[in-house]
Amino acid sequence: MYRLTSKLIIYRKIPRDSILFRLSDIFRRFYEGGCGKDELTGEILDEINRLLDLATTYGFDRNLWHNYLAFLLATTETPFTLVSEKVGANEGTVNHFAENDFSIFLSLFRYDFSGIEKELGIDCFSVISNYRAVGKKERIFNKSVSDKVQELSRAIENTDSVSGMYRIVTDFYKQYGVGKFGLNKAFRIDADGPELLVPITATSDVVLDDLIGYEPQKEKLIRNTEAFVSGHEANNVLLYGDAGTGKSTSVKAILNMYYDRGLRMIEVYRHEFRFLSEIISEIKNRNYRFVIFMDDLSFEEFETEYKYLKAVIEGGIETKPDNIVIYATSNRRHLIRETWKDKRDGDDELHRTDTVSEKLSLAARFGVQIGYFRPSPKEFNRIVTELAARYPDIRMSEEQLLAEANKWEIAHGGISGRCAQQFIQYLAGEAGLDAEL
């Protein structure tokens, strides 16, 4: 194995502390002699343990060794893989080096572990080549990564040629991309980690149909996002209005709707605005469309971070790349708290006007503004009945259901879609408990 991995060129950036290179070093020392069998066995089992942890994290199954090699191919960012992400297979001298590496990976896919297993009296490689994962809910692992990596693994298993593997891998890069942006939907900031942006592995599977009502609002959001992912001009979007009306849900649903077309989302909180320039620098040349999502965005009168946000959105020397838009939700249409002092007449009329204009200019940088407001009692009742119909275990007459819903909303903050959802979840939970008794 060491003789193979030492000849990698394009994929030489795979970390030296990876399972692949660690096993290669162990195998080298095994064949050179001089190391005790117990010591080598322990080191091998350490790497198998790491591989099992990776398999659990990503939900890998069947041949874990093949899944792992495919995972390396899918996540290693190099100039070759990044170019392939944009154009797929391409002509050039670099293909000579790519074919060298793909030949090595084919040999690694077919590597015979039986000799070392026999010498050390172990069977771990045989076991992981036909692994049956414990059944688990999708939320425990990143299903998006799992499905793609296993798809790549099985495609490589079915090819015998370097040219076939070249086509499989470059097609994969063109279709899905490479690295964390290729395999994941959403990201958050990790200011203390080795990478600024880290994947959010457990994302909601909500869709727009889950939000009952608000059809004009959803259509407006879809139109802007459709233009964005299609490469046309699109606006930043502000979703404003009453709490619990589905603003955040709409944005999360849009991500699920357009993920397969290259949409990705980065969640940024107000205290993280200082990282916006770094984020934009990292994603501006990638072959994806990014929504920078700012949930529950608002500022108090004395806070000044909004000025920095204004500059990043539109006012800086470097223009915002065309593969980035900002979607924000807020309970305030103008984002910044206005006071009676802002509106009061007086001798400082000029300065007062300047202050108000400065505050309003932040919201003005969102070209699409969509209002979400509390439903009327009639609309609230419709939301309740439609949500209840999705749960067969809830067996109540409509009259009784609405009567209980009205009691619930009085005790839980008033009429809203969120209140209706919480009420139905409560009923579904109670019905589930009753069914178990």
N, C-alpha and C positions, 0 to 999 in steps of 0.2 A: 504493500500500500504506500509506503514511504516513497518508493521509486516513482509512483504515479503522481502523488500530490506535489512532489518537489519539482515537477515539470509544468505545473500550471502557470499560465501567463496572465490571461485576462482576469481570471478568478483568483489571482494571487492575493487579492485584498481580503479574502475570507480571513477572519481573525485567527491568530495563531493559537488562541486558547479555545477555539471551536472544537466540537466533538471530533470532526474530521481530522484536524491536524494533531489533536491529542492522541487519537487512536493510531494515526500514522507513526507518531514517535514511539508509542508503546510497541507497535509491531516491529519497528526498526530495531529496538533494543532486544526484542524477543529473538529475532533471527540472528543478530550479532552475538548473542550469548552474553554471559556475565551477570545477568540479573536473575534473581530467584523467581521460581514459578509463582509462589504465593504473592510476592510483591506485584508481579505483572498481572496476575488474576485480579487482585484488589483494584489496581488502576483501571483495568478493563471494565470491571463492574461499576466503578465510579462513573465512567462514561456512559454505560448502559443506563444507569440511574438518571443521568442528565437527559438522555434520549427519551426515557419514559416520562420525565417531567415535561419535556417539550411536546410529546405526544398528547399528554393530558391537557396542556394549555391550548393546543390547537385542534384537539379532537381527531388525531390521526388514527388510522386503522389499517389492518392487513399488514403490508410489508413496511415496517417503521424505518428500516434502513433506506429504502427507496424514497419514502416520504421525506426523510431528512435531507437526502441529496437534492430532491426537487425543491425543498424549502430553501436550501442554499442558493440554488439557481434563481429562484423567484425573488430573493431578498437582497442579493448582492448588487449594489449599485457601482457601476464602472462606466467609463465613457462609452464602451460598446453597448452595454445594456440600456443606457439612457438614450442613445441614438436609436436602438432597436425599438424602444418604447414609442418613439415618434413615427418611425418609417417602416418598422418590421425588418424583414430580410433586405440587405443592401449589398452592393458590390464594393470591393475595396480590399486593400492588402490586409486589413485587420481580420478578414475572414480566414486567412491562413492560421492566425493565432487562435481564432475562435474554434476552428475545426480541431486544432490540437487539443484544446481544453475539453471540447465535447467528446473527443475520442477517449480522453482520460475519464470523464464522467461515465461514459458507457462501460468502461472497464470496472469502475467502482460499483456501478449498478449490478454487475455480474460477478463481483468479487467472491471468491470461494473462501469462506471462513472455516471450512471443515478441518483443515490442517491444524490451525491454532487451537480450535476447540478440542481436538483429539489430544494434542500435546498437553494442554492445561487441564483437561478433564472438565470442561464447561460446555454448556449448550445454549448460552444466552443469545448468540447470533441466530441460531436455528429458531428459537422461540420468537424473536422479534420479526423474523421474516414471514411469520404467519400469526400475527397478533390479533386478538379479539378484544377490542376495547370494551370497558364497562359502559353500558348504556347510561347516558346522562343528558340532561336538558341542554338545549343549544345555548342558553344564556351562560352556562359554565365555561364554554369555550367560544372562540371566535369562528363561527361557522363560515363566514365569508372567506377567511384565510384557509380553513380546513378544506372546503370544497375545491378551491382553485389549486391548491398544492397537490391534493390527491388526483385531481384531473391531470395535471402535468405529469405526476409520477406514473400514472397508468399509461399515458401516451408514450412516454419514454420506454416503458416496459415492452411495448409492442413494436418497437423499431429495432432493427439490427444494423443500421448504417449511420455513419457520422452525418451524412447529408440529410437523412431523415430527422435526426435529432436536432440539427441546426434549424431546420424548418419548424419543428415543433416548438423549440424554445423561443425563437424569434417571433413566431406567430403568437405565442403566449404573451411576450412582452408587448406586442402591438395591441393585443386585445385587452389585456389587464394591466399592463404597466409592470414596473419593477420596484422592489423595496416596499417600505411602509405605505407610501401613497398608492401604490398599485393594489395592495391587498386589503387595505382598511378603509372604512367609510369616514370615520370622524377622528379628530385629534384634539388634544388639550395641551396646555403649556406645562412643562416641568422645569421650573427655573433652576432647580438644584441638580438635575440629572445630566448625564453626558450628552443627551440630545434635547433641544428645546421643545420639539413637538413629539409627543408620544401618542400611540393609538389609543382610542377608547374602544375596548374590545367588546363591551356589552352595550350595544346600542338598541334603542327601541325599534320595534317592527311596525310602528303605527303607520297607517295610511290615511289619506285625506277623507275617505269614506267613513272612517271612524269618528270624524267630527261632523255631527249632525247639524245641518243648517249652514249658514255663512257661505252660501254658494257663490255670490258675487265676489266676496273676498278671496276665496280659494281660486277662483278663475283668474283673478287679477295677478295673484302670486304665481300661478302656473304659467301664464303668458310671459311674465318677465323672466322666469327661470328657463322656459323653453327657448326664448331668444338667446339667453346667456349660454346655455349648453350647446346651442346650434352655431355659436360663433358670431352672433349678431350683437348689436349694441343693446346693453341692458343697464338698468338703474340699480343703485342701492335702494333697499326697501326698509321702511319703518312700519312695523305692525303695532299700532297703538290702541289703547282703549281699556275697558274694564278688566279687572282680574278674573281669571278662570274662564275666559271666553274662547280659548283655543289658539292663542297667538303662537306660543312656543310649539304646541302640537302641530300646527300647520307647517312650521319650518322643518321640524323633524320628519314629517311625512314627505315633504318635498325632497329631502335627502334620499329617502328610500325610493322615491319615484324615479329619480334621475341618477342614482348611483351607477347603474349599469352603463350609463352614457358618459361616465367620467366625472360626475360631480362628487366633490369631497367637501367636508365641513370642518372648520377649526373653531372651537369654542374659546372665546376670549372674554375674561371678566374685566371690569373697570380698572382694578388695581394692576392689571397686566398690560395696559396700553403702552407702557414703555418698551414692550417687546414687539410692537407692531412692525416696526421697520425691519427687524431681524426676520420676522415671519415672512414678510413680503419678499425679502431678498432670497429666502430659501425656496419659495414656491413659484416665483414669477416665471421661471423658465421650464417648469414641468408641464407635461402633456395632459393636464387635468384642469377642470374648472373648480375654483375654490370659493365657497361661501364662508366668510368670516362672520361667525354668529355671536352676537352680543345680546344675551338674554337679560330682560328686566333692566334695561339701560335708563338711568336717570341721574341727575346731578342736583345737589343742593346749591343754593345761591352762592355760597362761599367757596365751592369747589371749582377748580380751574382745569382739571384734566380734559374737559371737553375741548379746550383750545388745541391741545395736542392732537386729539382725535380729528378735529377739523382739518388740521394741516396734513395729516396722513391721508384723509379721504380725498382731498381735492386741492389743498393749498400749497403743497411742497414743490420743490424744484423738480424732483423726479415724479412723473405722472404715475398714477396707479395702474398697474398692468391690466391688460384686458381680460386676463383669466381669473380675476378676483372681483367679487362684489361683497358688500357688507349688508347683512340682514340683521336688523335689531328689533327687539320687542320692548315696549315700554307702556306703563300706565299713563304716561304723560305725552301728549302730542308734541309738545315743544321740548321735551327731554329735560329741560332745566326749570327748576321751580321758579315761578314768577311771584312777586310780592306786590302788595298795594303800593309800595314805594316806587316800583317800576311804572305804575300807571298814574301816579299822582301828578297833578299839574303843579307848576311852581316856577321859580326863577331859573332852576337848572334844567329847563325844558330840553336844551340841546344835548346835555350830557345824559339825561334820562332816555332820550330817543336813541342815542348811541348804545346805551346799555341794553335796551330792549332788542335793538337790531342785532347786536352781537349774539345774544342768546338765541334768537330765532334763526340765525344763520346756520346753526348746527343742524337743526331739523330740516332746513332747506336743502341740505346736501344729500338728503334722501329723496331721490326723484320720484319714487313711488311710495305713497303713504296710504296705508290700508287700515280702516277703523273697525275694531271688533268691540261690540257693545253688548251689555246684558240682554238676554232674550226677554220678550214679554211673557207674562204668565201663560198665554196660549202656546207660545213657542217652547217654553220650559216644559209644559205638559207633553208636547210632541217629542221632545228630546228624551224624556223619561220613558214614554211608551215604546219608542223605537229602540232604545238601549235595552229595555227589559225583554223585548222580543228576541234578543240575541242570546238570552240565557233561558233555555227550556226548563231549568229547575225552578225558576221563579213562577209560581202558580198563584196568581192573584187576579181578581177581576180588575178591569181598568179603573173602575170607580174607586176600589180600595187602594189600588196602586197610586193613583193621583192624590188621594187623600193623605196617604202616608208620605208621599213626596213633598206635599205642601207643609206637613209638620216638620219634615226633615230640613227643608230650606229655611224655615223660620229659626230653627235651632243651630243652623250651620252657615250663617253668613249671608243668607239671601240667595236670590235666583241667579244661577250661572250654569254653564255647561259642566264646569268642574263639580259643582254641587250635585248635579244630576248623576254624573258618573260615580261619585263617591256613594251616593244613595244606592245606586244599582249594585255596586260592588259589595256594599253591606248586605243587601238582600241575597245576592248570589252566595256570599260567604255563609250566611245563616242557612240557606237552603242546602249547601254542601254539608254543613255540620249535621243538619237534621237527617240527611240521607245516610250518614254513617251510623246513626243511632238505631 
